[in-house]
């Protein structure tokens, strides 16, 4: 009898374990969320030369010799999760798109960022992209990474130090460097306050993904 009970308990535990694991994992992933309810912004600056090497057909972005462009301004939670696709608000009008192309040079990306992230801010499309413009302008790109004609010889920590040196009030715990395969610069993430777009410490899961040593940083073309 005791043996039968133990077998029954083990069977039930095995059956529910996957659902418990999925529930725990989901707590740290993105959720639909409620517009306007989040803790801070994560601004993602994309190193355009790296993107264009991998996407040579993207002529809208890749024929202008950009350095950093804005990938997105993303609502975040302190625990490392984030809301996404919070509603079906009207997308940006043509005038808003035209202004946004100056710092987010892809119509497809503009539409994607609005649907996935902008709808979670509680703002309309015009206000969201105006905010994104102000956020992008608020962080100074270090001279070595503006539009270099030759590949910069920098490591991830060098990039962090250069951004900190160029931006009073920005500390090392307020940004991270992202790499493809650990060695090619793709993005720099900067954490900004919800109300004032002031640099602030980052929440969970915002961390450097680059190897130690100099990175591969394609030059602007």
N, C-alpha and C positions, 0 to 999 in steps of 0.2 A: 504493500500500500504506500509506504513512504517513498519507495522508488518511483512509483507511478506519479505521485505528487511532484517530485523533483523534476521528472521529465516534462510534466505539464508546465511548470514554472519556467523552465529553460526554453520551452517552445514559445511561450507568450513573450518572454524577454527578447528572443531573437526576432519575433515578428514586429515588435514595436521599435526596436533599435534604429532601423533606417529612418523612420519618421522623426524620432527624437534628434538624430543627427542632422537631418535636413532642416528642422526647426531652429536648431542652434546655429547652423551655418547661415540660414536666412537672416538672422538677427544682424549680421554684419554686412549684409549685401544691400543693394538698393531696394527701395520700396516706392510705391506710388506716391505716398505722402499727401500732405495738405498744403496748398499754395500759401506761401508766406511763413510757414512754420519750419524753421531750420536754424542752425546756430551761427554759421559763418560762410564766407565764400572761399572757394579754391579757384584761383585764377591760373589757367593753364596756358603757358607761352610755348608755342610750337616752334622748333628750329626748322624753318622752311627748307633749307638746303637738304637736310636729311629726308624730309617728307618727299621732296621732289625727286631725289634719287630713286626712291621706291615707287613713285607714281609719276613717271615722265610724261604721261598723257594729260596731266592736270594743267592745261595751258592757262586757265584763268588765274592760277596762283603762281605757276612755275616759269613764267616768262618775264618776271619783273625784278628778280634779284633781291627778294626779301631776305632779311635775317630772321628775327623773331616776329611771328604774327600771333594773333590771339586765337587759340584753339577754343577756349570757352571760359565762361564765368559760371561756376557750378555751386549751387547750394549744397552745404555739407552739414552732417551731424557730428558732434564731438566724438561719438563712439566709433567713427570711421565709416559709417554707412551714409547713404545719401538718398534723397527723394528723386524720382524721375517721372516724366510723363504725367504731370499732375492735372492736366485738363486739355481742353480743345479750343483754347482761346484763339481769336483771329491772329493770323501770322503777320509779319511785318509788311508794311506797304512798300511801294517801289522807292519812295524817297528815303525811307529808313534803310532799305537794302543798299541803296547807292552810297549812303554815308558809311555804312558798316563795312563795305568792301574795301575801304581804305586800311582797315586793320584786321579784318577777317575775310581774306580775299577769295571767297568761294560761296556762290549762291547756295549750292547744295549744303555746305557746312552751316550757313546761316539758318536755313530752314530746319536742319537737324538739331542745332543747338537750341533753337526756340522751342521745338516740340519736346525735346528730352529734358532740358534744364530750365529754360526761361519760363515755362508754364508753372514751375514750382516756386517762383520768386514772389508771386502775388502782384506782379507788375504787368502792364500791358506790353505788347511787343516793342513799341517805340521807346517806352521808359526803360525797358530791359536793355536794349542795345545802346541807349544813351549811357546807362550805368556801366555797361561793358566798356564803352569808349573811355569813360572817366577812369575806370580801373586800369585799363591798359596804359593810359597816359600817366598814371600815378606812380608807376615803377620805371625807373631809369635803367635802360640796358647798358651794361658796362661798355666802355669804348672798344675793348678787344672783341666784343661780340655784336657789334652793330651791323656792319656788312663787310666782313673781312674778305679781302681778295685772295688770301692764302689760308689754309687750314690752321686755326689756332692750336697751339700746343698747350692744352689745359687739361687738368684732371677735374673730377667732380667737385672736390673741395676747393680748387682754384676758382671754379665758377661760382660756388656759394660765397666765397670770400670777396669776389669781384662785385657781386650784386650787393652784398652788405656794405662794401666800401662806397658804392655809388648811391646808396639810398639810406639817408639818416633815419634811424628808427627801425630799420630792418635788422633782425637778428637771425642767427643761424637756425634757430628752431622754428622759423617762420617760412621756410622754403625748403624745397627738395629738388634734386636733379633726376631726371628719368632718362634711361638709356635703352636702346634696342640691343638684345643679346648681351647686355651688361657693358658694352663698350662703345656704342655709337650714340652720341647725344641726340635725343629726340625732343625733350621738353624740360622746362623749368616750371615748377609749381610754386605759387606764392599764396599764402593764406592771408585773407583780408577780413576785417570786421564787417558785420552785416549792415550796420547803420552808417559808418563813416568811411568805409573802404580803407581803414588804417591797417597797416601790417599787424598781425597778431600771431600768437603761437598756433601751430597746426594741431588738429585732432588726431585720432587714431588712424593708422594705416597710411599716413603721408610720410613717405620715407625715400631715401636715395636708393636707386636700383642699379647704380653704376659700379663697375669694378674699380679697384684701386689702380692709380697710374693714369697716364694721359689717355684721353678719349679720342675716338675718331670724330672729328667735327668738320664736316664738309664746308668748303668756302662758299660764300654767296656768289651767285652767277648772274 
